[in-house]
Amino acid sequence: MSEVQERTREEVRAARAAKRAEAEALGVDEAFVSNMVEHFYAAIREDDLLGPIFAERIDDWPTHLARMKAFWRSILFNSGEFSGNPMRKHMAIPGLEEHHFARWLELLYATLRALEEEPDGTRLVAGRARSIADSLLTGIAVRRDGLVGSRAGKDLPHV
């Protein structure tokens, strides 16, 4: 490995460590992520709107939850451990609209408030979640409606 490649790898490691440290300083650590995912998806499974959508697609909940924990660690800590294409998965679900993503956010926000130890930690996770929901909704809308769909997520709720 060249000196430049090694320096780049060290910079990436340092950036990941810094992002993780920032999150952990707000109480968002691996234990929090695990707890959040478990509680959030328990709420989703019970939800009249989202529960049936997930029930049609998830056969193995322990595997899905492990995958979602890796996803959130990647989002919040820049861990790089998640690989997948959430946009493709969501585009394959017929009929997803703004109200589905708004409900997803409402359930996540309620989970965050119930688990909250640090308001800034809640804001960190909620902000990332809203960006994800906005991105997915916008991608679906642009594919369906063209450029007119590019602002599809503008009215999604904030924490």
N, C-alpha and C positions, 0 to 999 in steps of 0.2 A: 504494500500500500504506500502511495506517495505521501510526502509530508503534507501536501495540500488536502488530500483526502482524509488523512488522519486529523488534521486541524478542523475540517468540516464536520467530521464525526463527533469530535469533542464539543464543537459549538452546538450541534444538535442535542447532544446529551445534556449540556449545560442549560440550553433553552427548555428542554423537557423538565429538568430538575427544578428550574425556576418557576415554571408554570405550575408544577405539582406543589411546590412550597407555598406559592401564593394561594392556591386553593385550600391547602391544608391549614394555612393560617386563618382561614375563614371557617374552619370546621368541616370542610369538604374533603374528606379523606376516603380511603378505600372502604372502610366500615360504613361511612355515611352513604356512599354510592350503592353499596350492597343493600343496605336498609331501604334506601329510597326506591330502588328498582323493585324490591320485593313488595313494598307497600303500594307503590304506584300501579303495578300490574295486577295486584289483588283488587284494587279499585276498578281498574279497567275491566277485569273479568266480570265484575258485578254490575257494570254500567249497561243500561238498556240500549244505548246508542252504539257504543264501541265494543261491548262484550261479544255480540254476535259476529262482528267482523273478525275479531281475533279468534273466536272459537272455530270459525270456518278454516282458519289457516294454521293454527298452532296445535300440533298433536302432542308435542313433547315440551311441556312448560319448563322443566328444569334446564333443558338445553337452551331454550329461548331466553330464559332469565340470565343464564351465564353469558350468552351472547350480548344481551342488552347491558349487562354490567361491564363487559369489555368495551362496548360502544361508548358508554358514558365515561369510562376511565380515559378512553382515547380523546373524547371531546373535552373533558375537564382537565386532564393532566397531560394531554398531547403524548400519551403513552405509545401510540403507534401499534397497539395490539389488535385493533379491529380491522378486519378486511371485509368488504362487502359493498353493495350498492343499494343504499336505502332508497334512492330515487327510483331505480328500476322496480324495486319491490312495491313501492307505493303506487307507481303508475300502473301496475298490473291489477290493482284493486279497483273494480268498476264503481263509479258513483261517489268517489271521495270528493267532498266539497268543504267549503270554509267551516261550516258548523261542526264537521268531524274534527278538524284540527283545533277549532276553538274549544271543543269539549275535552280533547286530549290535553290541551294547555290548562284548562280549568282543573282537571283531575290532578295534573302534575303540580300546579300551584297549591292546591289544597294539601297534597302530600307534603310539599316543602314546608308549608306553614305548620303542619302537624309535627314535623320532625325538627323544626327550626331551633337551632341553638345560637345562630349568628345571622342577623338580617342581611349582612353583606354576602354571606354564603348563599342564602336564598336568592338574592338578586343575581349572583353569578350564575347559578344553575338555571334559574328562570330565564335569564337573558339568552343563554345558549339555547335553551329549549325553544324560545320564541323564534330565534333565528332559524332553527331547524324546521319548525313548523312552517314558517314563512317561505323558506326555500323549497320545501316539498310541495306546498300548495301552489306556489308560483310556477314551479316546474310542470306540475300537472295542468294548470290553467294555460300556460303558454303552449304546451303540446296540444291541448284541446282547442284553444281559442286564438292562438297566434299571439302577436305582441300585445294585444289588448289585455291579455292575462298577466302581463308582467308586474302588475301591482296587486295581485290577488290577495296577498297576505297583509295588506296595509291595515285592515280592520281587526286583525287577531288581537285577543286580549293581552294586556301586560300584567305582570304580577303587581 
